[in-house]
Each structure stands twice: as C-alpha cells, then as structure tokens.
C-alpha cells in the first residue's frame, strides 16, 4: 500500500515520509506537498529510492556452513 506520512513536530517542523513507493516515484508523488508547505531543508533517501520500479528487494543471508 502506498502512503505519504506527515509528522508535525511541536516546533512546527514537518517531516514527510513515503512508504510503498520504489524508485524516484516517492519524490515525484510527494513533490506537491513541498510546493504547498514551503522550503525543503533536508532530504534523506531510503534504499527504496534506489530500487527500479517493479524490482523486488533481495535479502541476502550468509550461512555458516563450516564449523
């Protein structure tokens, strides 16, 4: 499920988090909020941003086979 979560701190600072998006879609889908709410002061990208759309995340596990 795709979601845009807005967290408003006591001092009025806003944090916008996107969930369920992959690739640059997260930035594109939340861009309208930046236009409405004001200047962006920082951006932290998650691993989902670097995923290609339609690509599933692969989790690698290392197994201790010897000893």
Secondary structure, 3 states (H helix, E strand, C coil): CCEEEEEECCCCCEEEEEECCCCCHHHHHHHHHHHHHCCCCCCCCCHHHHCCCCCCCCCCCCCCCCC
